[in-house]
Amino acid sequence: MSAKQGNSIDKHAEASLANLERIFTLPEGADSTLMRLDREISENLAGFLRERIVAVEKDLAEVEQDFAESRLPEQPRFVAEQVEFLLEKLVAHSVHTAAPSFIGHMTSALPYFMLPLSKIMIALNQNLVKTETSKAFTPLERQVLGMLHGLIYEQDDAFYEQWMHNPDGHLGAFCSGGTVANITALWVARNRVYGPRPGFRGIAREGWLRALRHYGDEGAVVLVSERGHYSLSKAVDVLGMGRDDLIAIPTDGANRIDIAALRQRCQQLKQQNMRIMAIVGVAGATETGSVDDLQALAAVAKEYAAYLHVDAAWGGPTLFSNRYRHLLAGIEQADSVTIDAHKQMYVPMGAGMVLFKDPQAQQAIVHHAQYIIRKGSRDLGSSTLEGSRPGMALLVHSGLHILGRQGYELLVNSGIERAKAFANLIKADSHFELISEPVLNILTYRLCPQALQHWLQGADPEARRQANLLLNRLTRQLQKTQRERGRAFVSRTQLNPERYQRLDTLVFRVVLANPLTTDAILQQILQEQWQLAQEPQFAEMWQQLTALSALPLPGP
Ligand SMILES: *Cc1c(COP(=O)(O)O)cnc(C)c1O
């Protein structure tokens, strides 16, 4: 609230039908605060973000004070006042996700055209739940799904001619993101694996208890590597399974699912009369970017008659690249594949997709209602988890056409190659240690002087454990300090590298998706981290590390 607000009641707008009518029909004046802001954003978005977001971090508890009011606003507020509030309290303390030095998360810069085009989407406010509220948006969305299906499954033209707009089938489901996409995939898996047959009307009607009884199973599980995304845990939970029914399989030294361990576990589960409902492959792990051996996974899934889903929320767009699509070889054998358009397709958030190999797979989750989504209609709401949905497909369609496959290939290639270059920088810098090699455009590393790396390899287990704890503290505090200084951002996660006997190891995580991130920026990020590590706050950690290793460490 503005400071003026307390002493001038007449600052409030008046709640009247006439005013409401104006709000719904008339734009703000050309020189109003809102329109000036609109122009500022349209003419110079980068400048707007740079100037309006304050770089130095304010404590979240402090920010909460600006949002402490719990009572509903009784009287209307002038638009101009709300805009000022937003600029001062919200925009200023947002995160500059588009900054080229913001390389910690999967949320990155957007191509400029997304901004005006998203206005069209909002202006039209189409609802994809049914054709009566979306008309041309429904075929557009189905076309986008068709194109992405083709990217993965590469069926012939006749196939797409038959299925793309066919009300009896679906090439996939558009949704708000990878989480809902994964839930949708496992929902289909569940309903197919426990489908109707004589004497049983299917799990969708009769539920888990009767399904297990009818099929004679002790229980059902989903298997994924320990790098699997936590959305899968949500998925088994909402599908009426237990979280323990999502089984994490160990990974190899390159963070890929260990196929031998998977086979062994499947064998064991079979002996316990457990149903392997689905195996989930990871194509672009959130933490490390690693890609499972999808061909081997397909073979195991076949052997155990399990549904195969591939979570390519991050890595899916690698398929645009003729140079690197081989990294996902075998993906075409999956029953379904998740791809997030709001990650490596550079669409604003709220755009996920799950593609199904079999155009009739989604029939397993179809729901009908009389007033809407009637049988035989083209309404998409019958086969999606979500109900009302915006026309985000417009933006995916635009990305696909304005960038083209070739444009996406360039983005994918440059991300992968920049990650390789950064890995080389890290390896060449004696202060840092690369923890996971990039396969796609994600890598992890930590600050750990070379001499200390060597010492760790040979140290006795207890000394190694203690040194590792200190290094974890160093990583945690460095990451936080760098974020707070506001010049650059890398994220952090915990891995268990083989090199160090699987000790819990905190690492910096870097996601290189912003095409504006240069090698110079990456070099600066390393430099800043090394400089920060010389500050007095880290002195005690260095002393303890020196005491443990008896090395002359270059700390403060
Ligand atoms: C991001 C991600 C998800 C979740 O997607 P949301 O869009 O955040 O819901 C799932 N799996 C993987 C591998 C991801 O990277």
The ligand as an SDF file (V2000), in Angstrom:
LIG
                    3D

 15 15  0  0  0  0  0  0  0  0999 V2000
   11.0730  -29.9270  -14.5860 C   0  0  0  0  0  0  0  0  0  0  0  0
   10.9280  -31.3730  -14.5860 C   0  0  0  0  0  0  0  0  0  0  0  0
    9.7320  -31.9880  -14.2050 C   0  0  0  0  0  0  0  0  0  0  0  0
    8.5680  -31.2130  -13.6510 C   0  0  0  0  0  0  0  0  0  0  0  0
    8.0490  -30.3160  -14.5480 O   0  0  0  0  0  0  0  0  0  0  0  0
    7.2110  -29.0430  -14.0780 P   0  0  0  0  0  0  0  0  0  0  0  0
    6.9720  -28.3660  -15.3620 O   0  0  0  0  0  0  0  0  0  0  0  0
    8.0810  -28.2910  -13.1260 O   0  0  0  0  0  0  0  0  0  0  0  0
    5.9780  -29.5390  -13.4360 O   0  0  0  0  0  0  0  0  0  0  0  0
    9.6570  -33.3550  -14.2900 C   0  0  0  0  0  0  0  0  0  0  0  0
   10.6930  -34.0810  -14.7090 N   0  0  0  0  0  0  0  0  0  0  0  0
   11.8630  -33.5240  -15.0730 C   0  0  0  0  0  0  0  0  0  0  0  0
   12.9840  -34.3970  -15.5290 C   0  0  0  0  0  0  0  0  0  0  0  0
   12.0200  -32.1480  -15.0150 C   0  0  0  0  0  0  0  0  0  0  0  0
   13.1850  -31.5890  -15.3710 O   0  0  0  0  0  0  0  0  0  0  0  0
  1  2  1  0
  2  3  1  0
  2 14  2  0
  3  4  1  0
  3 10  2  0
  4  5  1  0
  5  6  1  0
  6  7  2  0
  6  8  1  0
  6  9  1  0
 10 11  1  0
 11 12  2  0
 12 13  1  0
 12 14  1  0
 14 15  1  0
M  END
$$$$
